[in-house]
Every structure is written in C-alpha cells, then in structure tokens.
C-alpha cells in the first residue's frame, strides 16, 4: 500500500504541477505576452479565460479516460493521461508569443490548455481508484488521501520554480524566457512519473468485475445522473476557494495592491505546505467519524471564512495575507482530504472510474473555471476591500453545503459478529 500510495502521490503531483504552472503564469505574465492589444485588466481576464478552458476539458477527459478505466482497467489511464498532460505542457513552453506569430499564439495556447485539462480529467480518477480499491475499508480515506496530497506538492513545485526565477531574473528576462522554464521541466517530470507507474499492479476490485459496462458514461447518466450533479455542486466550493487563493489572489495582490511576486508566491506556498501536512490527519478523522460530516464541516467553515479572508488579503501585509489564505485552505482540505474515498464509494465498481471522475471534474468547471475571471472582474469594481468577491465565494459555499447535505454517508461500518444460537 505504501509503495502504491507514494506512486499515486508522485503522479498526481506531476500532473497538477503541469496544471498549476499554467495558472501561475496566467496570473503573472501570459496576458501581456499573448494578449498585448488588451488593457492590463482585459489581458489578465483573457489569460484566465484560457486557464478556464482546462477546466472545461476536464469532464471530457473524465468521460474519455473513464471509459478506458471502466472497460480496460485503472492502470492504463495513469500512463496515457500523464503522457498527454506532460506533452501539452512542454508545448506551451515552446509556444511563440503574439509578437512572433500574431493571433495564432493565443489560439494555440487555448488548444494546448484544453489538452492539458483533457489529460488531467483522466488522471484523478485513475490515481484515486487504484489506491482506494487496494486499500482496506477501515483505512480507505487515509490511503486515498495520498493522491490528494499530490496537488499540493505540484503546486509548491510549480510556484517554487516560478519564485526562484522571479527572484533571480529581471522583469524583462522573466517575460522573455524565464516563464518558459517551468513548462520545459514538465517533460522530465513526466518521464519520472511514467517510470514510477510502470510496475503498478491493476486494481483487484476491477479484476473481480465480470459485467463491465458497455458504455460507462451512458450508464452513469441514466442511473446516476442526480448523484453526478450533487457531487459536482458539492465540490464547487472547494475548487472556488482553492483557485481564489492560489490564482486570483496572485493577480489581485500584484496588480491592485503592488505586492511583489516573490512575497505573494511565498505566502501562498507556505499556506499550501501547511494544508498538505494536515491532509492525512483530516483523512484519519474521515475514517473515524465519516466522510459526510467532514465535508459538511469544511464547507461550513468556507461559508464563515470568505469575508475575513478578503479583508486580510486587502491589507497587503504578508503575515495577514498568509493567515487569510491559510484559513481558506484549512477549510478546503477538511472537505477534500476525504473526497478521494467518498466519491468512489458513492458509485458501483463497474462505472466508478467514469462516475467519480465526471462528478469531481464537473465541480472544477463550476468552481474553478469561473472563479479567477469572476473574482478579477468583481475586484476591479470594488473598493480597497473586495467584499463582492467574498459574497461570490460565500454563495458558492452555501450551494455546496446544500448539496453535501443531500448526499449519503458511505463510511464502511463494521458489523458485529453474530453469536451462534444455543439450545
């Protein structure tokens, strides 16, 4: 289990590194390079729009790779999704800017971001299911939390590279070639991930299935459509909160408040490290007290923290900004530490790869794709403190809270042995 969990963690870290490095670049540099005819605000919004294209592609990747995972196995999904995401990320780093090839540059950027999202849409389902279906029921949330730690590692790695380059290069050097280096590094990381995953065993639960769904997505829509919509709505708050603090806040603090890139990246990275360290602890609580109570608690905390968070961000003071971001991420991980066990347990095994992944990634569309764009537009028309962003995030959290309230508990409960009757 440890070897499998570490391999899953490494794989999700690499795939999410690819995804996050784009988000950081979109917040810091892609607008002027690929949309130079726009105003600074419009350029940032356009860059965030290409960022959102990756989220739109993720449910499609879930359908495509979910079909493969439910028909052919969880293991092939891990290899193919990693290849697609890694190759498209390296290609972004090689893409000429608008000044070199004109309008073709943003068009190709959009296509490559779409392919990134397509690969990531398949990654999560394969990595989580391979771990969850190997894990003993009483520790399923704990072992399944390892792939959930992977995104934090990917985020820290992506932003750490960006931070090092931002601190050592001039603004002109960073804009000319420095931002490309993290994208090129994705190629080496993808090869490392393929090596780690080359010897993983197929899920024993998948091997037990003798009636594979002919078209898993059709079966999911027909028999589990309500469940997919509820899980998507439930997860929207987590995505909205995470991308508000890791993507929108970078653009807001650097462009509106004049905070340096180095300071802001350091604040966000420090909070993500704390979040990662808390993930196994929250997962253990999920094994003990249940998946649904943890999700309801985390979602309620998001409802209560969004206004304090934007107020702390608006101070421009590093320590206060860090505390605002940390509170949001702790609320987020209270939910998402158990999601890797919760979602697969909601679906029957024959359509689990498709159902869990589609619900998870539809939540990304609802919460992650729009949040940087909406928050940027709202903050532009707000005063010093962007209260309207707090209203938006609280509204999303309330929607998710209602959806979680309608979902059932799935934590396995041990059944006491029945004593034999005596005559």
Order of alpha helices (4+ residues) and beta strands (2+ residues): alpha-alpha-alpha-alpha-alpha-alpha-alpha-alpha-alpha-alpha-alpha-alpha-alpha-alpha-alpha-alpha-alpha-alpha
